[in-house]
Amino acid sequence: MDLDPVTLSRAQFALTVMFHYLFPPLSIGLGAILVLLEGTYLKTRDRRYEAAARFFTKLFAVNFAVGVATGIVMEFQFGTNWSTYSRFVGDVFGSALAAEGIFAFFLESGFLAVLVFGWDRVGPKMHFFSTLMVFLGSTFSAVWIVIANSWQQTPAGFHLVGEGAAMRAEITDFWAMIFNPSSMHRLNHVILGSLVQGAFFVMSIAAFYLLKKRHEDFAKRSFTVALVMGAVASVAILISGHAQANAVAVNQPAKLAAFEGHFETGEGGAPLYLFGWPDAEAQEVKAGVAIPGGLSFLIHGDFDTPVDGLDTIPDDEEPPVAVPFVTYHLMVALGMFFIGVTLLGLFLRWRGTLWEKRWLLKVFVVAVIAPYVANQTGWVAAEVGRQPWVVYGLLRTEDAVSPSVPGEHILTSIVLFSLIYLALGALWLVVMNHKIQHGPEDPDDLPPDGGDGESQLEVAADVRDRASHHRLAEGDEPEGAGA
């Protein structure tokens, strides 16, 4: 059995990254929902929005904890399995990851305790501020990770030093590295995808309660907030995706050709395939349905201008086609589903008939799976479409692995990681399901509202003081009097 270290290292990194990436998008999206719910509570003083925010804070905390635990593994792999890569990109990644630690991790972790445990200890405005800081911290974390990853796709602001295996990239322009040609496009897409995931997560839970006729008032309010956010994000991500695809056409034409199964440049417009199966040997998309000239129109604005195909790429630099094509088209199809179902939901909500459409509520219950699939397939398409490069045009994936780590060790770690992740995933599902089945608190059972400036502990202390003064006024002696 040939245990190729390159293949196994890629498989292990795919396993750990894809499992980890189940959690950060939900942290960002659910964090945005918490900001909206708490902001609405501050504006209206309607305790039902506070109850909703408290409930989803519990789910956020569970998801955040698992996300942090799974993210640590990836950083160690850079040094164990990808030492050549780590040496090459160390100067670039070091600054980006340091910025993440300073501007993101400390921000979100510093206010996380207030978010989770501070409901009865700080005032509503301070708690809202903490919620906002945790959301911004989660977003900033994505910012720096996406910037570092985007630099691999479109390197900028650097020069090469050293030779051979000792060669590495050094930053010459920090801002050029940050605003590399793909970073802002990809960042917009990632954040919007996270908002979609958070919205569908909340709508799934709310629709479940409505179908079960439990916590109906809470469910309707939560669903409405998430539906508006999900619809806006779904439409915006279509615009973002179009802009990103145009940037890919300029900066990574081989990747775009793989996405679209565009094998031959031709003399006229390039077709836009809606679906099909790319056959690299036959150089065609089998059983495909395409819009003639559609790809040319999206990129150039007309149906006749040619688009570079894979035939313009050197043979040793061609990416694989099947995986990028399938995952990219699945992501796009799901994106159109998000737009359709959220706009339909908004229309029915406006008409006042949404809660009567049980079939649509059932769709929303199971639709929570779709954003997870879309986020995963988007990353797979982007990363596999970059091959055979780990740093585009500079460092090949086969040259980036650690030369001293045998395949047997990597296989062993894959098996162990798989077992741990299965247990961790099962635990996450059990805890989340338990909290969802329990449901939110009744707004009437919440502690007294602390008002604008007081914490709820201060309110409780004030109540005790008033009661003590009342007893004294009635003639009761305080405890310890006459001792």
Secondary structure, 3 states (H helix, E strand, C coil): CCCCHHHHHHHHHHHHHHHHCCCHHHHHHHHHHHHHHHHHHHHHCCHHHHHHHHHHHHHHHHHHHHHHHHHHHHHHHHHHCCHHHHHHHHHHHHHHHHHHHHHHHHHHHHHHHHHHHCCCCCCHHHHHHHHHHHHHHHHHHHHHHHHHHHHHHCCCCEEEECCHHHCEEEECCHHHHHCCCCHHHHHHHHHHHHHHHHHHHHHHHHHHHHHHCCCHHHHHHHHHHHHHHHHHHHHHHHHHHHHHHHHHHHHCHHHHHHHHCCCCCCCCCCCEEEEEEEECCCCEEEEEEEECCHHHHHHHCCCCCCCCCHHHCCHHHCCCCHHHHHHHHHHHHHHHHHHHHHHHHHHHHHHCCHHHCHHHHHHHHHCCHHHHHHHHHHHHHHHHCCCCEEECCCEEHHHCCCCCCCHHHHHHHHHHHHHHHHHHHHHHHHHHHHHHHHCCCCHHHCCCCCCCCCCHHHHHHHHHHHHHHHHHHCCCCCCCCCC
